[in-house]
Amino acid sequence: MSAHLSYGRVNLNILREAARKELREFLDKCGGSKAIVWDEYLTGPFGLIAQYSLLKEHEVEKMFTLKGGRLPAADVKNIIFFVRPRLELMDIIAENVISEDKMHSPRDFHMLFVPRRSMLCEQRLKEQGVLGSFINIDEYILDLIPYDGDLLSMESEGAFRECYLESDQTSLYHTAKGLMTLQALYGTIPQIFGKGECARHVANMMLRMKREFAGSQTQILPVFDSLLLLDRNVDLLTPLATQLTYEGLIDEVYGITNGYVKLPPEKFSAQKKQGEAGKDLPTEPKKMQLNSAEELYAEIRDKNFNGVGAALSKKAKIISAAFEERHSAKTVGEIKQFVSQLPHMQAARSSLANHTSIAELIKDITIRRLLILCNRGKWIFSLSLSLSLSDTASEAFFDNLTVEQEFMTGVDTDKVNTYIEDCIAQKDPLIKILRLVCMQSVCNNGLKQKLLDYYKREILQTYGYEHMLTLNNLEKTGLLKPQTSTRNNYPTIRKTLKLWMEDANEQNPNDISYVYSGYAPLSIRLTQVLARPGWRSIEEVLKMLPGPHFEERQQLPAGLHKKRQQGENRTTLVFFLGGVTYAEIAALRFLSQMEDGGTEYIIATTKLINGTSWIKSLMDRPEAQAS
């Protein structure tokens, strides 16, 4: 299940095994049969650490979702609550415990806080009169969760909001603790680079923790050569743009949660057998796991969607040729060899069928009968055939993409955008509107007060005045703001860092700009320049971006200085504070695979995000999307 975590440059299975060991130790503290009551948000992240089989080995017989009222019936000795330190969850737990006490159930209660124990939560339990009912109250430090062979996430859903809206540094403390855990397992990271206020805070916390634990350092040869801490607000533009990689589009359209995606079932239903024509199609969503353990997915996930069709076609021919070999197998040895390869070939064929279906689903929404043309340095989109009614989704997608690319190239960012006006008039989903208006603001270094007031008025009159708080939140975080200076730095940043590439090659890319069909993510360009030729070459641009930039060195214990072999790549951990998109991850993987790159990247983040989930985290009524 976890072999793919150990294939990369850094064996992330070591981190997973450390987390599993700690979980086993806690479960063994609670002797006898057990039922776990889950805070529902934690089930996904825990699923990446431990499957039910591991829990069963340690006498876990039942699992329930945390809900008010009485707990479901379970003939077990121990009830263990796995929860985040949230006051509202303590009220539900108190209700559960009081209900059980009334029934005089002879059970022992235990609590495991994830990722940190909370005195405030314990005080709430005390006020509710149930704190004394708990035999064990402990914490399970699940800071960094291995998602793939080169990807770690804290899955802290409110990290960006806490840092930039509420001035709450709790997630930064958890980040620093997570990085200290990483250094305990993989050695001290000699160099720390950073950009942004939050990056500076995390680096300071790490250095302070290192001083506090001086003398207890593990004698491990460093695996990482450097750490780059990047604030999300250094690059507010990238998450707002529509991702155009295969994995990015799956996330944009359907949402990837804890490595799984739920898809419409129609495309995946098996061919109906004779006599079953009248049976209904499946109604349950098709749930698929997405990671590099699947060979085909690892091959196509980071491709621009325009290159996926050719890759699937090539794979289909290879699989077809492999199955045809059965006709040429004559001897017993040849037949035996073919049979031994059959399970792998059948798995490959099933994988191909699944990803062909996913590609068709995305194509229905995005590129049906549309051609991308480049005309006079501006992206325009034309139809190869007139659009039918069924093509309205793909037409809307490309209209949206056209506006995004105009903003990113600096076209009419200081005027009312007619497409945004039309979308508001048609009551398109509010988050779609907010993404576009925020993008216009970011690309124009804020909007003139008159223009900003106009957009706000249109949004509030159409979607409701309850969204005034959301607009204020976007303003506080810098996503939607009034223009305070006549100078717009974005064109200078765009030109200096080459954020827009007119001739982006989507099929056979030679630059990271392929992930957005022309736009090179600012965050990844900063990472690329740091590796070569270094940030000193872009000092002026760095001053234009929010927050300080810095470099720190950590002293290594004697004898642990890494001796690099000739031609050996450096290994850099890039940590995104506030979230990272799958398109940015694809761009970093592209840099890792460059022959003359000289650096391989491991990616870590507080949360895997897309534009929709990011904006939603800043809404005070996220359920009200005015769809």
N, C-alpha and C positions, 0 to 999 in steps of 0.2 A: 504493500500500500504506500510506502514512503520511500521506495528506492530512488525515485526521481530527485529527492532532496539531496542525495549524496553524489550525483553525477557531475555537478558543476565544479567551478574553481574552488569554492568553499563548501565543505560538507555540512550543510545545514541540518542534517539528521542528528548531529551531536546536540544541537539546541533543542530539537524535538524530544530526544531521549531524556535530556535533563528535566524537561517539563513533565514528561510521563513518570519519571522516577519520583518527583515531588508529589504528584497526584496519587500514586500508589501508596506512598508513605502516609498521606493523610487518611486515605480510605482504611488503611490497616489500623489506624488509631481507634476507629469505630468498630470494635469487635462485634461480629454477628451479622445477620442479614440486614440489608440496607435498601432504602428507597431514596432516590435523589429527586428533589423538587427544584426544577430549573427556572431561573430567570431566562425567559425565552430568547433574549438577545444573545445569551452566552452559548446556546446550543450549537450554533454555526462555528464559532471560533474553536470550541472544545472538540468538535468533530474533526478538526484538522490535527489535533494532538492525540486523541484517544478514541477508538471506536468502542462500540458497546461490548465487544468481546473482552477488552481489557477490564472494563468495569465489572463484567460478569465474573471474571476470575477472582475479583475481590468482593464477592458476595453481594453485588448490586442486583437486586431481583426486579425492581420496578423503577420507572422514571415517569415523572409528572411535570406538567407546566405549571408555574406559579400562578395561582388564581385565588380570588377571594373566597370566603366560606370555608366549608370543611374539606379536608383532603380526601381524595379517593381512597377506597378501602384497600389496605395492603397488610398482609400478615408478615410484618418485618419488625425487627428490634430497634433499628435506627432510622430516623428521618434526617436527611442532610439537605440543607438549603444552599444551593450554589447561586450567589447573587452579586450584582454590582452594588457598591455602597450608595444607594439611593434612598432617601427618606420615605418616598411613597411606597417603595417595596417593603420597607419595615412594617408599615401599617398592614399590608396584606399578610405578611408572615405572622404578625401578632394575631390577626384574625384566624389564621390556620391553627396556631398553637392553642388559642383559647377554645376553639371548637373541639380540638382533640382532648384538652383537659376536661371539658364538660362530659365527654364520653368515657372518662377515666381510662384512656388507652395507656397501657404500660409501655411507653416508647421513650427512647432517648432522642433528644433533639440536638442537632449540630449545625453550625453555620460556617460556610466558607466564603469569605469576601474576595471578589476578583476585580481589580488586581491588588487592592489595598484595604486593610482593615480601617474602619471609621469609628471614631469616638462619638461623633454626632449620631450615627446610626444606632450605636449601642445605647446611647442616652434615650433615643426614641423608643427602643424596645423596653428600657427600664420604665419610662413613663407609661407605657402600655401594660406594664406589670408582667412581662413575659421573659425578661432577661435571665432570671434565675432558672428558667426551664431548660437552658442550653448547657449541655455537658462540655462541648468544645466550641470555641469561636476562634477561627484562625483566618489567615489570608493566603491566597494562592497567587503568586506573582507571575501572571501571564501577560508579560509586557510585549514581547516580540514573538509573533506566531509565524513559523515558516509556511509560506503559501506555495512556493515553488523552489527550484534549485538555485534561483538567484533573487528571490523576492521574500521580504519580511514585512509584516504589517501589525500594528498594534490594534487595529480596528476600533479606535477610539472615535465614536461617531460624532462627538461634539468638540473635537480638538480645535478646529479652526474658529468656531464660534466662541469657545472659552477664551482663546488667546487674544483674538482681535476685536471681540465685541464685549466680553465680560471681564477682560483683564484678569482672568483666572489662570494661574501658571501650573495648575495641578498636572495637566497632560505633559508639560515640559519636564516636570520632576519625574514622571513615569518614564519619559523618553530617556532622561539621563540615567535612571536606574536600569533601564533596559540595555543601554549601551555599556554600562558597567558589567552587567551579566554577560554580555557578548564578549567583553574583554577578558573576563574570568575564564571563558571557554576557549577563546581564540587568540589570546595574547593582547598586550597593550598596543594600541594604535599610535604609531610614532608622531604622525602629523594630523592636525585638525585644522581644516579650513572652514570658513563660514561666511554667510551673507544674510543679514537681517537681525532685528532685535531679538527675536525668539531664539535664533541660532546662537547669538551671543550668550543668552541666559543659559541655554543647555550646556554650552562649552564651559561656562563658569561653574555650573553645578557639578559637571564631570570632574573638573580639576580639583574642586573642593572635596568631593567624595574620595578622589584618589589620594589626597593629602591625609584625609581622616583614616584611610585604610593603609597608610604607608607601612611597609614591613610585612604586609600579608599578601603581597602580589604573587600570583601564580607564575611559576617559571616555565612559561610557554613561549615558544618562538612565534613572533607575530605573524598572523595569516594576512591581515590587512596592512597595506602600506600607508593608507591615508583615509581620513573621514571627511566628507563634505556635508556640512549642515546647511540646508537651504530653506528659507522662509517661503511659505506659499505666497505671501503678499509681495514678494520680490517680482513674481510673475503671476499677476492676476488674469492675464489674457488667455493663457493656454487652456485652462479648464473650461473656459466659456466657449471655446471653439468646438465644432463637431469633429470627433475623432474619425479618421478614415482608414484605420487599420481594421483587419478582420475582427480581432478581439475587441478593439475599441468600439466598433459598430455594434457588435453583439451587446456590449455594455450600454451603449447609447439607446438602443432600441428595446432591449428586454431586461437589462440590469443583471450584472453578475454579483452574486452574494456568497461570500465565503467559498469561492471557487466553483459555485454551481449556478446554472442558469435554468430558468423554467421557460419552456417554449410551447407555442400552440401545437396541439397534438395531431392536427390533420395531416401534416406532411410526413409524419412518422408512423402512421397507421399501416399495418401490414396489408398486403394485397388481399382483398376479400376472396374467400374460397367460394366455390359454387354452392348455392343454397343459402349463403349468408348475405346476399345483396340487400336484404331488408334491414339488416342489423344496423344500429346506430354507430356512428364513428365515436372513438374515445373522446371523453370530455375532460379528463384529468390532464394537466400540463405535463409535457415531457421534461423530466428533470435530468440534466446532464452535468457531469463533472468536467471541468476544463482545466487541465494542467499538462505539463510536459511529459507526464507518464504515458500519454497517448502520442504516439510517434507522428501521426499526420497533423494533429493540432499543433505540436511543437514546431512543425515545419511551416505552417501557414498562418499562425496567429498574428505574427508581426508584419505580415505583408500588407501593403495597401490593397484595399478591396478590389481594385481594378486588376490586380495580379493574382487573385485567388482562383479565378476560373481556369486559367492556364495551368496552375499547379494541380488542381483537382483532376483536370483532363489528363495530365501527364501521369498522375498516380493511378488513374483508372486503367490506362494502357499497361502500366507495369503489373498491376494486379491481374488483369485479364491474361497477360502473357504467362504469368506464373501459374495460373489455373490451366492454361493450355498445355503446359509441360506434362500433364498427366497422360496425354496421348502418346508422348514419346518415351514414357517409362516402360521398358521392356523386361528388364531383369528384376528378380526379387529385391535386390539391393536398391535399385532405382525406385521401385514402388514403395519400399520401406522408407526411403529418404523423403519421397513426396508426402507420404502419410504423416511423417514426423513434422513437416512444415505446415500441414493443413490447419491446425488451430491458429497459428500466427496469421496465415493468409485469410482465414475466415474473419478474424478480428479486424484485419486491415480493411476487408471489404465492408464490414459493418460500420467501421469508422468513416470510410469514404461515403457511404450512403447517408450517414448522419450529417456530415459536414456539407454534402451536396444539398441536403434539405435545408440546413441553416442558411447556406448561401442563397438559396432560392427565396427564402423568407425575407432576407435582408434586401435582396435585389428587387422584390416587389415594392418595397418602400423607398428604395433609393434610386437605382439606375435603369429602370425599365425604359428601353428605347430612347435613352438620352446620350448625347455625345458631348464631351467636354472639348471646347475649342478655345484656342488662345488667339486673341485678336488685338493687335496694337498694344501689347503689354498688359491687357486687362482680360480677366477670365470672363467669358460669356458662355452661356449654355443654350444649345439649340436642340430642337427635336428632330429626330430622323423621320418620324412619322407623327401625324397629328395625335394629340393625347385623347384617349377615350376616358370615360368616367372612371374606369378602374385605375387610371394612372394619376388620379389627383394626389395620392400620397407621395408618389415620386416627384411630381411637379412641385409640391410644397417643399419637399426636401431640398430640391435644387434651387428654388427661389431663396430659401433660407441660407443655403451655402453660398450663393452669389453675394448676398448682403454681407455675410461674415467676411468673405474674401475682399470685398470692397473696403470694409472697415480696416482690415489688416494691412491693406496697401495704401491706406490714408485717403480714400476717395469719399468726399462729402461727409466727413465725420462731424462737421460743425453745423449741419442742417437737419431739419426734421426729415426722417426717412419715411418715404411713402409706403414701403413694404411693412414697416412696423405699424404705421397708421392703419393699414388695411387689416393686419392681423388682429389689432385691438378691436376694430370695427366688427370683425367676424367672431370675436370672443374666442380666439385660439387659446390654448392652455397658457395660463399666466406665467409659468416658469419659462416657456419659450420666449415670451415678450421680455421678461426680466433679463434673460441671458443676452438677448440682442441689445437692449438698451445699455446694460452694463458694459458690453463689449465696445459699443460706440463711445461710452464715457472713458473707458480705459485707453482706447486708441487716440483719444482727443485730449488726454490729460484733464479730464473733467468736461462737463457741458456748460455752456453759457446759461446763466440763471434763468433767462426767459425760456430757453429750450428745455431745461430740466423741469421747470414748473409746468410746462405744457405736457410733457410725458407723464409727470406725476398726476396731473389733473385728469388726463385721458384714462390712465390706469385705474384711479380711484373711482371715477364715475362709471366705468364699465364693470369692474370686478368687485367693487365695494370698498367703503372707507375703512373697513377693518384691516386692510392691507397697508395702512399708513405706517404701522409699526415695522412692517417688513421693509418698506422703502427707507425708513430711518436706519434700520439695521444695515442695509446695503450701503448707505451713506457713511455710517460709522466705520465700516470695514474698508472703505476706499473704493468699492466697486462702482458706486454710483455717486458722483460728487459734483458740486459746482466748480467751475473753472476759476481758480484763484490767481492764475498767472496767464499772461498773454502768450507765453512761450510754451510750446508743446514739445516735450523731449522725445516722444515716441518715434517720430521720423528719424531723429539722430541715432537712437538706439537701434532702430530697424536697419538702417544703412550700415552702421559700424559693425554690428554683429551678424549682418546678412540674414535677417530673419525672414526675408521673402526671396525665394528663388524662382525666377520665371520659368526655368526649364527643368523643373523637378521631374526626375525619371521615376515613375511609379512602379513600372514592371521590373527594372533592374537598377535600383537606387544607388546613387553615389554620394548621397547627402541625407542628413536626418530630416530634411524638409518633406520627404516623401510621405511621412506619417499624417500630414495634413494637406497633401497635394499642393505644396508650395510654401507653406509656413513652417519655419524651423522653430520649435518650442524654445522660448527664451531661456527657461531653466536648464535645458539640455545644452544649448549653445554656451552658456556660462560654464557648465561642467566640461565641455569639450575644450574651451579656451584655457581653463585652469590646467588641464593635462598638458597642453601644448598650444601656444608658447608661454602661458602663465598669465595671471590676472594683471600683472604690471603693465601689460600691453593694452589694457582697456580701463585704466584707472579713471578716466573721465566719465565713461559710461557707468561704471560702478557707483560713482558719486551721484549720478542721476537716479539710481534705483534706491528704494527705501532701505534704511537701516545700515549699520556699519558692515564692513568686510574685514576679515581678520585671519590670522594664522597663529596657531599655537603648536608647541612641540612638547611631547611627553617623553620624559627620560625613561629609557629602557634599562632593565636590570643588566648587570654585566654579563657578557657572553650571549646575549639574546639579539644582537644586531644582525639583521638579515643580510646574507651575502647573495646578491642576485646573480644568477647565471647569465651569460651573454645571450641576448635575445629574449630573455624571460620578461613577461609582461608584469606591470605593477597591478595591484588589486586595490580598488578604491570602493569604499562603502559610501553611497550617496543617500542621505537621509532627508526626506521631504517633510517638513514640519507644517502640517495643515492639509496634507493630502497630495496624492499623485494620480495621474490618469494612466490608462493602459497605453495610450499613444506615446506618452513620455517614456514609459517602460520599454516600449518597442524601439524608440530612438536610442536609448542607452544600450540595449542589446545590439543594435546595429553598430554602435561605436565599439562595443566589446569585440565584435567579429571582424572589424576592419584589420586588414593584414598589417598595415603600418601604424595602427592605433597606439600600441604600446601599453594600453591600460584595459583591464577587464573590470566591469562594474557589478557590484551587488547592490540591490535597491532595497531601501527600508522606508517606511512611511508611518504616519499616525493613522492614515485611513486611505483605502483605495476609493477614488471618487470619479464621478463624471460631472458635467456641468449641471445636470438636473439635480443629482443628489447633493451637490455642493450648495446650490442656491436654496434647495429645500431645507438644508440644515440651518439656514439663516432666517427662515420664515417663522413668524410667530404663530401662524396657523397653517402648517405645511399641508394639512389635509385639504385645504381650500385652494385647489389649483385652477378653479374656474374652467374646468375642461368642458 
